Amino acid sequence: MKVVYADNNATTKVAPEVLEEMLPFFSNYYGNPSSMHLFGGQVAKNIDNARQKVAALIGAEPEEIVFTSCGTESDNTAILGILRANPRKKHIVISRVEHPAVYNLCTYLAQNGYHVTELGVDKNGMLNPDELSDAVREDTAVVSIMYANNETGVIFPIEKIAGIVKQKGSVLHTDAVQAVGKIPLNLSQSSIDLLTISGHKLHAPKGVGALYIRKGTSISPFIIGGHQEKNRRGGTENVPSIIGLGKACELAKKCMGEEQTRVKQLRDRLEREIVEKAPDAIINGYKSPRLPNTTNISFEFVEGEAILLLLNEKGICASSGSACTSGSLEPSHVLRAMGVPFTAVHGSVRLSLCRYNTSEDVDYIVEHLPPIVRRLRQISPYNRDSKFQGQVSASHHC
Ligand code: PLP
């Protein structure tokens, strides 16, 4: 069966060039980079080389890059590391649409002695920087606002946000897991203090990430152990994956132009043709600046999960904007924060492309998705023509 993978915001395929670069580090070059001998030293040199490539992609200095095990660890390290370095400051500012790696951590912190201010977004998924300015206080240890949203692709005005945070004397962390490799970033021209990267979102393997820590930022380590990563992250390095992340960053730098043009054109055509063929479709975040690869579409009066199951039968991999697939009936916190109507929030589907998607992939999705939506709408109790509609809406609480 034909398979069209359109779930690249969930994870990406490891690029063949990345895998090739990693392989010798499972076999020939297995030394511990902390060892004094030549065998270890060789590996340490390659890690430094990878560090340079990660830094080059985001306009940072190599010493500002700390390797971690994933985006979640980088987010936790940034926020907990700043809190531990500033024990008197007990206030944190985040947005209501953060990834659980930030959002759930801050929920935990709110239950454990910290005050967390959550900034809302408007119906276009956009945050108001003026509200941020009002929210930052003298005791604000850290502001953590994502660069681009994983569900809608909406890009926040992070440089403006960074300017406000700096002026207020606080520290800005940004979760840039979805932005890095898709849009150009230049931290040498920025006031961002900490920035999260995850390998598996940019064609490196799972289980590796990085945290950018601006020179001079005072931060305590999250994982305490050996002297690795200049005492900023204990634990023997995941050498093959770090080498893979370096190569993936080098490739992403080369392919960035394509992401902005060809991949964006594919995404734009996908949206256009789906909206033409499936009435009552709403593109979430359409009016805001967005990542070039992402679309999040709500189909009114149908269940997103049902769409995904039928897409899956056709070999199309997408994901739902809601958490229903994980067994909870709670709809997406991101779409709820945007005020997407009840009749649409449950029927959202995210399609996220990458440089390996083709025009034929888009044709295939456009051929199959609208008929699936039409079919489901005919049998939907949510349908506006259905006599059950009022009863069903009333029984959901969102
Ligand atoms: N932050 C964002 C915006 C994400 O999209 C993800 C993954 O989906 C993460 C953090 C977590 O990254 P990881 O899977 O590497 O822990």
Boltz pocket constraint, residues with backbone or C-beta under 6 A from the ligand:
constraints:
  - pocket:
      binder: B
      contacts: [[A, 9], [A, 10], [A, 69], [A, 70], [A, 71], [A, 72], [A, 73], [A, 75], [A, 99], [A, 101], [A, 146], [A, 148], [A, 149], [A, 150], [A, 175], [A, 177], [A, 178], [A, 197], [A, 198], [A, 199], [A, 200], [A, 208], [A, 209]]
      max_distance: 6.0
